[in-house]
Amino acid sequence: MIRHHEVLPRITRAALIGGLLAIVAACTSSGATLTTVSVPTATTATTLVLATPTAAVESANVAATTPAGVQAGTVVAWGDDGQGQTKVPKGLTGVVAIAAGYQHSLALRSDGTVVGWGFNTSGQATVPAGLSGVTAISAGYGHSLALKSDGTVVAWGANDSGQTTVPAGLSGVVAISAGGYHSLALKSDGTVVAWGNNTSGQTTVPAGLSGVTAISAGYGHSLALKSDGTVVAWGNNGEGQATVPAGLSGVTAISAGNWHSLALKSDGTVVAWGNNGYGQTTVPGDLSGVTAISAGFDHSLALRPNGTVVAWGYNAYGQTTVPPDLSGVTAIAGGGAFGLAIVRNP
C-alpha cells in the first residue's frame, strides 16, 4: 500500500500530472479502495464500505446497504472534488444508500437503480445499462459492485486484478464490499467469498470462517464481523490494520480503510487500530452514542443518533471538515479524501 507522499501503483505519471494531487492525497482501501481509500476503504479502501450497524459495511472503498428504517433522501458531499466526486448530480433524490470510492461516488435509489459520478477512467462510475433490482452498493479504488435482490453480484470498472470478475455461479449473497483491488461477498450461510488481487493475502479467507454477519474490504486487507460480536481480519498488516485489538467484543459494525480499521460497539463507542499517521485512529475522546462508522483513506467518520457527523484524521482536502449545518443524516461514507452523507427529506 501507499502513503500520500509516495507514487501510487497503477497510476501513470501523465495521470498524476493531469489528474490530481488528490491521487497522492488519498486512496481507498478499498479499500477498501478502499477505501480505500479505503481506501482503504478507502481501505478504506474501504471499503470500501458508509458503515451501518446492519448487514454490510463499506470500505474505502466501502459497501453500502439499505439499513432498516433509513428513509430516502438527498446526498451531501464534502472534501476533495478533483475528479467531480463531490459534485452530486443535480436532481438526485430518493437515495437510500451511498458508497464512496477512491475518487468516485455511487448512490442507490429507492427504485433499485444506481447513479455514479466522479473519476471514470476505468468506467467505475459508468453504471451498466439496465441495472435494476439493486439492494446494496460498494465502491472500491477503481471498481464498483452492486448486489441484486436475487442474491447475485454485478461488477464494473477496473479489472486488472480480476476484481470485477465475479466468480461463476456466485449466488445467495447478502452483502458486498469493494476494496483496493479486491472484492468480498457475504453469503446467506455466513461464509465469505473473495476475489481479485491477493498479493497481501486479502482474498485468502481464513479456513473455517463462518457465522459472519458483515464484511469490509480495505485497500489491502479484509475484515469480517461474526455473529458473536468478534472481528476477524486478514491481508496486509504492515501498519497493524489486520491485528484486531485483543479482547475486542460486542462489535456491531466494521469498516476498513487504507491502513486502518474501525469497529462500532454495541455501547455506541468506536474502536480503531492500524496506522495513525494522520490521527485517523485517534477516536475523539468524547465520542459516544455512535450509530454508524466509515473509514476513508486516511480519515474516519462517525454518525451520531441526532443525525450529525463527527470526522477525524487527514484533512488536507477538507475531508474531515464536516459542513457546519449538516444535520438529519441517516448514512455516511468515507472515500479517498472526501465524505458523503444521506440527508433525510424534510
Secondary structure by P-SEA (a helix, b strand, c coil): ccccccccccccaaaaaacccccccccccccccccccccccccccccccccccccccccccccccccccccbbbbbbbcccccccccccccccccccccccccbbbbbccccbbbbbccccccccccccccccccbbbbcccbbbbbccccbbbbbcccccccccccccccccccccccccbbbbbccccbbbbbccccccccccccccccccbbbbcccbbbbbccccbbbbbccccccccccccccccccbbbbcccbbbbbccccbbbbbccccccccccccccccccbbbbcccbbbbbccccbbbbbcccccccccccccccccccccccccbbbbbbccc
